Amino acid sequence: MNNSPVLKLQDMAGSSSCDIQELLARAKMIAVKLDLAEVTDWLNKEINGYPDRNQLPSYRLLNNLPIKAFNPYNGWIPFKIGSIALEDPKLYNILTTLQLVNPLSMLSNYAKSTETLYSDLPYPLANLLNSASQGPDFRLSWEINPALVTKILSAIRSRILDWSLDLEKAGILGEGLLFSQQEKEAAHMTVNNNTNNFHAPVNNAGVIGSGNGDITQNNSITSGDFNSLEKQLKEWGVSDEDVRTLHQVVQESPAPTSPDNFGSRIGEWLGNTIGKAYAGTLRIAGSAAPVLLTNAICQYYGIPV
């Protein structure tokens, strides 16, 4: 069937010369026409970027990335954190894992780079490392080989190719831009039998503290905006109840001017929440919790840290 959109998709997915954005557009067209909501949702997230890091598939995680410090005189230099791997493997995983939530178009551009890429560590992690080093504060970034981004694009191609082969195997080929009602009904079985292709979320809660995954990252907490603080705390696994408690404490307590005068009620909230991190009920390591939580509250109050 020379006019089959599914066979055309296979040909595009199997060709490294085919533009990946064009490939995803074709795949989305087929998924929509077959009424495959799960596949369409996955393709939309790949095209537009992932709004929720908890939905990231594992292939969008870059693990064990080296951390570099920017020295104004020598440029990028290694920043060694090897001892943390032995003392606290969970914290080491947080520090060396980058989550790429970027739209496909950005990843495609990153993959074409002929130079090493750098992504700044979020402020709490950079501050944690700079404080531990007892040296000058450096700009700290993950060092990224563009080949790692290319690997993500290859994983996306592979999933589309596998899906198109499953469609063919089930006799779903289409004609031109049309599919029969029988093909639409049969298409749902190809998704049900291969849910890991389109729903493989991150299964390691320890990486939640590693930033928003963009190559250029910004502080997510705005001074005076409790909603931004709430969003960050929930990403770290703080419960709704504990967030509400903090909100009430903030409303009823005088605004501190430094981390040394948070007051008893904020201090008590911090102590309880840090304890939960050490108990393993949060998505941040216990050893990282004091700095991350304290800095988050400082950022909310506009206190320099």
TORKOL-4160 file (C-alpha; in steps of 0.2 Angstrom, whole numbers, padded with zeros to 4 digits, m for minus):
305
<pt num="1" X="0000" Y="0000" Z="0000"/>
<pt num="2" X="0011" Y="0014" Z="m0007"/>
<pt num="3" X="m0001" Y="0028" Z="0000"/>
<pt num="4" X="m0001" Y="0022" Z="0018"/>
<pt num="5" X="0003" Y="0035" Z="0031"/>
<pt num="6" X="0009" Y="0022" Z="0043"/>
<pt num="7" X="0022" Y="0015" Z="0031"/>
<pt num="8" X="0027" Y="0033" Z="0027"/>
<pt num="9" X="0030" Y="0036" Z="0046"/>
<pt num="10" X="0041" Y="0021" Z="0047"/>
<pt num="11" X="0051" Y="0027" Z="0033"/>
<pt num="12" X="0053" Y="0044" Z="0041"/>
<pt num="13" X="0057" Y="0037" Z="0058"/>
<pt num="14" X="0070" Y="0025" Z="0051"/>
<pt num="15" X="0079" Y="0039" Z="0042"/>
<pt num="16" X="0092" Y="0049" Z="0051"/>
<pt num="17" X="0091" Y="0063" Z="0038"/>
<pt num="18" X="0072" Y="0066" Z="0042"/>
<pt num="19" X="0070" Y="0081" Z="0052"/>
<pt num="20" X="0063" Y="0076" Z="0069"/>
<pt num="21" X="0051" Y="0090" Z="0071"/>
<pt num="22" X="0043" Y="0085" Z="0054"/>
<pt num="23" X="0043" Y="0067" Z="0061"/>
<pt num="24" X="0033" Y="0071" Z="0076"/>
<pt num="25" X="0021" Y="0082" Z="0067"/>
<pt num="26" X="0017" Y="0067" Z="0055"/>
<pt num="27" X="0016" Y="0055" Z="0070"/>
<pt num="28" X="0004" Y="0067" Z="0079"/>
<pt num="29" X="m0007" Y="0068" Z="0064"/>
<pt num="30" X="m0009" Y="0049" Z="0063"/>
<pt num="31" X="m0012" Y="0048" Z="0082"/>
<pt num="32" X="m0026" Y="0061" Z="0081"/>
<pt num="33" X="m0034" Y="0053" Z="0067"/>
<pt num="34" X="m0034" Y="0036" Z="0076"/>
<pt num="35" X="m0041" Y="0045" Z="0092"/>
<pt num="36" X="m0026" Y="0039" Z="0102"/>
<pt num="37" X="m0026" Y="0052" Z="0116"/>
<pt num="38" X="m0011" Y="0044" Z="0126"/>
<pt num="39" X="0000" Y="0045" Z="0111"/>
<pt num="40" X="m0006" Y="0062" Z="0106"/>
<pt num="41" X="m0002" Y="0068" Z="0124"/>
<pt num="42" X="0015" Y="0061" Z="0123"/>
<pt num="43" X="0019" Y="0069" Z="0106"/>
<pt num="44" X="0012" Y="0086" Z="0112"/>
<pt num="45" X="0024" Y="0085" Z="0128"/>
<pt num="46" X="0039" Y="0081" Z="0116"/>
<pt num="47" X="0034" Y="0095" Z="0104"/>
<pt num="48" X="0030" Y="0109" Z="0117"/>
<pt num="49" X="0040" Y="0103" Z="0132"/>
<pt num="50" X="0035" Y="0095" Z="0148"/>
<pt num="51" X="0026" Y="0106" Z="0161"/>
<pt num="52" X="0028" Y="0094" Z="0175"/>
<pt num="53" X="0045" Y="0086" Z="0179"/>
<pt num="54" X="0036" Y="0071" Z="0187"/>
<pt num="55" X="0030" Y="0066" Z="0169"/>
<pt num="56" X="0047" Y="0066" Z="0162"/>
<pt num="57" X="0052" Y="0049" Z="0153"/>
<pt num="58" X="0068" Y="0042" Z="0159"/>
<pt num="59" X="0077" Y="0045" Z="0142"/>
<pt num="60" X="0076" Y="0064" Z="0146"/>
<pt num="61" X="0087" Y="0062" Z="0162"/>
<pt num="62" X="0105" Y="0066" Z="0160"/>
<pt num="63" X="0114" Y="0057" Z="0174"/>
<pt num="64" X="0132" Y="0058" Z="0181"/>
<pt num="65" X="0135" Y="0074" Z="0173"/>
<pt num="66" X="0152" Y="0083" Z="0178"/>
<pt num="67" X="0150" Y="0099" Z="0187"/>
<pt num="68" X="0161" Y="0114" Z="0182"/>
<pt num="69" X="0165" Y="0130" Z="0191"/>
<pt num="70" X="0168" Y="0146" Z="0181"/>
<pt num="71" X="0184" Y="0154" Z="0186"/>
<pt num="72" X="0185" Y="0172" Z="0179"/>
<pt num="73" X="0203" Y="0170" Z="0175"/>
<pt num="74" X="0204" Y="0151" Z="0169"/>
<pt num="75" X="0187" Y="0148" Z="0162"/>
<pt num="76" X="0178" Y="0132" Z="0166"/>
<pt num="77" X="0187" Y="0121" Z="0179"/>
<pt num="78" X="0182" Y="0104" Z="0187"/>
<pt num="79" X="0172" Y="0105" Z="0203"/>
<pt num="80" X="0175" Y="0089" Z="0213"/>
<pt num="81" X="0161" Y="0082" Z="0223"/>
<pt num="82" X="0167" Y="0064" Z="0223"/>
<pt num="83" X="0167" Y="0061" Z="0241"/>
<pt num="84" X="0148" Y="0065" Z="0242"/>
<pt num="85" X="0145" Y="0049" Z="0231"/>
<pt num="86" X="0152" Y="0039" Z="0246"/>
<pt num="87" X="0144" Y="0049" Z="0260"/>
<pt num="88" X="0127" Y="0052" Z="0252"/>
<pt num="89" X="0123" Y="0043" Z="0236"/>
<pt num="90" X="0105" Y="0051" Z="0235"/>
<pt num="91" X="0112" Y="0068" Z="0236"/>
<pt num="92" X="0126" Y="0064" Z="0224"/>
<pt num="93" X="0112" Y="0058" Z="0212"/>
<pt num="94" X="0103" Y="0075" Z="0214"/>
<pt num="95" X="0118" Y="0085" Z="0211"/>
<pt num="96" X="0123" Y="0076" Z="0195"/>
<pt num="97" X="0106" Y="0073" Z="0187"/>
<pt num="98" X="0099" Y="0086" Z="0175"/>
<pt num="99" X="0081" Y="0085" Z="0169"/>
<pt num="100" X="0078" Y="0091" Z="0152"/>
<pt num="101" X="0060" Y="0098" Z="0150"/>
<pt num="102" X="0063" Y="0108" Z="0135"/>
<pt num="103" X="0053" Y="0108" Z="0119"/>
<pt num="104" X="0059" Y="0097" Z="0105"/>
<pt num="105" X="0065" Y="0112" Z="0094"/>
<pt num="106" X="0077" Y="0117" Z="0108"/>
<pt num="107" X="0084" Y="0100" Z="0110"/>
<pt num="108" X="0086" Y="0099" Z="0091"/>
<pt num="109" X="0096" Y="0115" Z="0092"/>
<pt num="110" X="0107" Y="0109" Z="0107"/>
<pt num="111" X="0111" Y="0093" Z="0098"/>
<pt num="112" X="0118" Y="0102" Z="0083"/>
<pt num="113" X="0130" Y="0112" Z="0094"/>
<pt num="114" X="0149" Y="0110" Z="0090"/>
<pt num="115" X="0154" Y="0116" Z="0108"/>
<pt num="116" X="0151" Y="0109" Z="0125"/>
<pt num="117" X="0135" Y="0115" Z="0133"/>
<pt num="118" X="0133" Y="0121" Z="0151"/>
<pt num="119" X="0117" Y="0122" Z="0162"/>
<pt num="120" X="0118" Y="0132" Z="0178"/>
<pt num="121" X="0114" Y="0123" Z="0194"/>
<pt num="122" X="0099" Y="0130" Z="0203"/>
<pt num="123" X="0104" Y="0142" Z="0217"/>
<pt num="124" X="0101" Y="0131" Z="0232"/>
<pt num="125" X="0112" Y="0117" Z="0225"/>
<pt num="126" X="0125" Y="0129" Z="0220"/>
<pt num="127" X="0125" Y="0137" Z="0237"/>
<pt num="128" X="0126" Y="0120" Z="0245"/>
<pt num="129" X="0142" Y="0116" Z="0236"/>
<pt num="130" X="0150" Y="0133" Z="0237"/>
<pt num="131" X="0147" Y="0133" Z="0256"/>
<pt num="132" X="0154" Y="0115" Z="0258"/>
<pt num="133" X="0169" Y="0119" Z="0248"/>
<pt num="134" X="0174" Y="0134" Z="0260"/>
<pt num="135" X="0181" Y="0143" Z="0245"/>
<pt num="136" X="0176" Y="0157" Z="0234"/>
<pt num="137" X="0158" Y="0156" Z="0227"/>
<pt num="138" X="0159" Y="0151" Z="0209"/>
<pt num="139" X="0145" Y="0150" Z="0196"/>
<pt num="140" X="0142" Y="0131" Z="0195"/>
<pt num="141" X="0135" Y="0122" Z="0180"/>
<pt num="142" X="0133" Y="0105" Z="0173"/>
<pt num="143" X="0144" Y="0101" Z="0158"/>
<pt num="144" X="0134" Y="0093" Z="0144"/>
<pt num="145" X="0141" Y="0084" Z="0129"/>
<pt num="146" X="0129" Y="0088" Z="0114"/>
<pt num="147" X="0129" Y="0069" Z="0110"/>
<pt num="148" X="0119" Y="0066" Z="0125"/>
<pt num="149" X="0105" Y="0077" Z="0118"/>
<pt num="150" X="0107" Y="0068" Z="0102"/>
<pt num="151" X="0104" Y="0052" Z="0111"/>
<pt num="152" X="0087" Y="0059" Z="0118"/>
<pt num="153" X="0082" Y="0062" Z="0100"/>
<pt num="154" X="0086" Y="0045" Z="0095"/>
<pt num="155" X="0076" Y="0038" Z="0109"/>
<pt num="156" X="0061" Y="0048" Z="0103"/>
<pt num="157" X="0063" Y="0041" Z="0085"/>
<pt num="158" X="0064" Y="0024" Z="0091"/>
<pt num="159" X="0048" Y="0025" Z="0100"/>
<pt num="160" X="0039" Y="0032" Z="0085"/>
<pt num="161" X="0046" Y="0018" Z="0074"/>
<pt num="162" X="0041" Y="0004" Z="0087"/>
<pt num="163" X="0024" Y="0011" Z="0087"/>
<pt num="164" X="0022" Y="0012" Z="0068"/>
<pt num="165" X="0028" Y="m0006" Z="0067"/>
<pt num="166" X="0015" Y="m0011" Z="0080"/>
<pt num="167" X="0002" Y="m0002" Z="0069"/>
<pt num="168" X="0007" Y="m0012" Z="0054"/>
<pt num="169" X="0007" Y="m0028" Z="0063"/>
<pt num="170" X="m0011" Y="m0025" Z="0068"/>
<pt num="171" X="m0016" Y="m0022" Z="0050"/>
<pt num="172" X="m0018" Y="m0003" Z="0053"/>
<pt num="173" X="m0010" Y="0006" Z="0038"/>
<pt num="174" X="m0023" Y="0019" Z="0032"/>
<pt num="175" X="m0025" Y="0026" Z="0015"/>
<pt num="176" X="m0019" Y="0043" Z="0011"/>
<pt num="177" X="m0025" Y="0053" Z="0027"/>
<pt num="178" X="m0039" Y="0042" Z="0031"/>
<pt num="179" X="m0042" Y="0027" Z="0043"/>
<pt num="180" X="m0057" Y="0015" Z="0044"/>
<pt num="181" X="m0067" Y="0014" Z="0059"/>
<pt num="182" X="m0061" Y="m0004" Z="0061"/>
<pt num="183" X="m0043" Y="0002" Z="0061"/>
<pt num="184" X="m0047" Y="0016" Z="0074"/>
<pt num="185" X="m0054" Y="0003" Z="0086"/>
<pt num="186" X="m0039" Y="m0009" Z="0083"/>
<pt num="187" X="m0027" Y="0005" Z="0086"/>
<pt num="188" X="m0031" Y="0007" Z="0104"/>
<pt num="189" X="m0024" Y="m0011" Z="0107"/>
<pt num="190" X="m0007" Y="m0006" Z="0101"/>
<pt num="191" X="m0006" Y="0007" Z="0114"/>
<pt num="192" X="m0013" Y="m0003" Z="0128"/>
<pt num="193" X="0000" Y="m0017" Z="0124"/>
<pt num="194" X="0014" Y="m0004" Z="0124"/>
<pt num="195" X="0010" Y="0008" Z="0138"/>
<pt num="196" X="0029" Y="0010" Z="0143"/>
<pt num="197" X="0032" Y="0018" Z="0126"/>
<pt num="198" X="0022" Y="0033" Z="0130"/>
<pt num="199" X="0021" Y="0033" Z="0149"/>
<pt num="200" X="0038" Y="0030" Z="0157"/>
<pt num="201" X="0039" Y="0043" Z="0170"/>
<pt num="202" X="0054" Y="0046" Z="0181"/>
<pt num="203" X="0054" Y="0033" Z="0195"/>
<pt num="204" X="0068" Y="0041" Z="0205"/>
<pt num="205" X="0061" Y="0054" Z="0217"/>
<pt num="206" X="0079" Y="0059" Z="0222"/>
<pt num="207" X="0081" Y="0069" Z="0206"/>
<pt num="208" X="0067" Y="0081" Z="0209"/>
<pt num="209" X="0078" Y="0094" Z="0217"/>
<pt num="210" X="0089" Y="0096" Z="0201"/>
<pt num="211" X="0081" Y="0111" Z="0193"/>
<pt num="212" X="0069" Y="0113" Z="0179"/>
<pt num="213" X="0080" Y="0105" Z="0166"/>
<pt num="214" X="0082" Y="0120" Z="0154"/>
<pt num="215" X="0099" Y="0124" Z="0148"/>
<pt num="216" X="0097" Y="0141" Z="0156"/>
<pt num="217" X="0089" Y="0140" Z="0173"/>
<pt num="218" X="0082" Y="0153" Z="0184"/>
<pt num="219" X="0077" Y="0155" Z="0202"/>
<pt num="220" X="0059" Y="0148" Z="0203"/>
<pt num="221" X="0054" Y="0158" Z="0219"/>
<pt num="222" X="0049" Y="0176" Z="0218"/>
<pt num="223" X="0051" Y="0187" Z="0233"/>
<pt num="224" X="0034" Y="0190" Z="0242"/>
<pt num="225" X="0025" Y="0177" Z="0231"/>
<pt num="226" X="0019" Y="0162" Z="0242"/>
<pt num="227" X="0013" Y="0153" Z="0227"/>
<pt num="228" X="0030" Y="0152" Z="0219"/>
<pt num="229" X="0037" Y="0145" Z="0236"/>
<pt num="230" X="0022" Y="0133" Z="0237"/>
<pt num="231" X="0026" Y="0126" Z="0220"/>
<pt num="232" X="0044" Y="0123" Z="0224"/>
<pt num="233" X="0040" Y="0115" Z="0241"/>
<pt num="234" X="0027" Y="0103" Z="0233"/>
<pt num="235" X="0040" Y="0099" Z="0220"/>
<pt num="236" X="0051" Y="0093" Z="0234"/>
<pt num="237" X="0037" Y="0083" Z="0241"/>
<pt num="238" X="0031" Y="0094" Z="0255"/>
<pt num="239" X="0013" Y="0089" Z="0259"/>
<pt num="240" X="m0002" Y="0101" Z="0256"/>
<pt num="241" X="m0005" Y="0101" Z="0275"/>
<pt num="242" X="0013" Y="0106" Z="0279"/>
<pt num="243" X="0012" Y="0120" Z="0265"/>
<pt num="244" X="m0004" Y="0127" Z="0273"/>
<pt num="245" X="0004" Y="0127" Z="0290"/>
<pt num="246" X="0019" Y="0137" Z="0283"/>
<pt num="247" X="0007" Y="0149" Z="0275"/>
<pt num="248" X="m0002" Y="0152" Z="0291"/>
<pt num="249" X="0014" Y="0154" Z="0301"/>
<pt num="250" X="0021" Y="0167" Z="0288"/>
<pt num="251" X="0005" Y="0177" Z="0289"/>
<pt num="252" X="0005" Y="0177" Z="0308"/>
<pt num="253" X="0024" Y="0180" Z="0311"/>
<pt num="254" X="0034" Y="0196" Z="0308"/>
<pt num="255" X="0045" Y="0196" Z="0293"/>
<pt num="256" X="0063" Y="0190" Z="0297"/>
<pt num="257" X="0078" Y="0200" Z="0290"/>
<pt num="258" X="0090" Y="0186" Z="0291"/>
<pt num="259" X="0091" Y="0167" Z="0293"/>
<pt num="260" X="0096" Y="0170" Z="0311"/>
<pt num="261" X="0080" Y="0177" Z="0316"/>
<pt num="262" X="0067" Y="0167" Z="0307"/>
<pt num="263" X="0057" Y="0166" Z="0324"/>
<pt num="264" X="0052" Y="0151" Z="0334"/>
<pt num="265" X="0037" Y="0146" Z="0323"/>
<pt num="266" X="0046" Y="0146" Z="0306"/>
<pt num="267" X="0061" Y="0137" Z="0315"/>
<pt num="268" X="0049" Y="0124" Z="0322"/>
<pt num="269" X="0042" Y="0121" Z="0304"/>
<pt num="270" X="0059" Y="0120" Z="0297"/>
<pt num="271" X="0064" Y="0107" Z="0310"/>
<pt num="272" X="0049" Y="0096" Z="0307"/>
<pt num="273" X="0051" Y="0097" Z="0288"/>
<pt num="274" X="0070" Y="0093" Z="0288"/>
<pt num="275" X="0066" Y="0078" Z="0300"/>
<pt num="276" X="0054" Y="0072" Z="0286"/>
<pt num="277" X="0067" Y="0073" Z="0273"/>
<pt num="278" X="0079" Y="0062" Z="0284"/>
<pt num="279" X="0065" Y="0050" Z="0286"/>
<pt num="280" X="0064" Y="0048" Z="0267"/>
<pt num="281" X="0046" Y="0055" Z="0265"/>
<pt num="282" X="0052" Y="0070" Z="0254"/>
<pt num="283" X="0060" Y="0070" Z="0237"/>
<pt num="284" X="0076" Y="0079" Z="0243"/>
<pt num="285" X="0090" Y="0071" Z="0253"/>
<pt num="286" X="0090" Y="0074" Z="0272"/>
<pt num="287" X="0108" Y="0081" Z="0271"/>
<pt num="288" X="0102" Y="0093" Z="0258"/>
<pt num="289" X="0086" Y="0098" Z="0266"/>
<pt num="290" X="0093" Y="0111" Z="0278"/>
<pt num="291" X="0101" Y="0122" Z="0265"/>
<pt num="292" X="0087" Y="0119" Z="0252"/>
<pt num="293" X="0073" Y="0124" Z="0264"/>
<pt num="294" X="0081" Y="0138" Z="0272"/>
<pt num="295" X="0086" Y="0146" Z="0256"/>
<pt num="296" X="0069" Y="0144" Z="0249"/>
<pt num="297" X="0062" Y="0154" Z="0264"/>
<pt num="298" X="0075" Y="0167" Z="0262"/>
<pt num="299" X="0071" Y="0169" Z="0244"/>
<pt num="300" X="0053" Y="0171" Z="0248"/>
<pt num="301" X="0057" Y="0185" Z="0261"/>
<pt num="302" X="0070" Y="0193" Z="0249"/>
<pt num="303" X="0084" Y="0189" Z="0261"/>
<pt num="304" X="0102" Y="0187" Z="0253"/>
<pt num="305" X="0109" Y="0170" Z="0256"/>
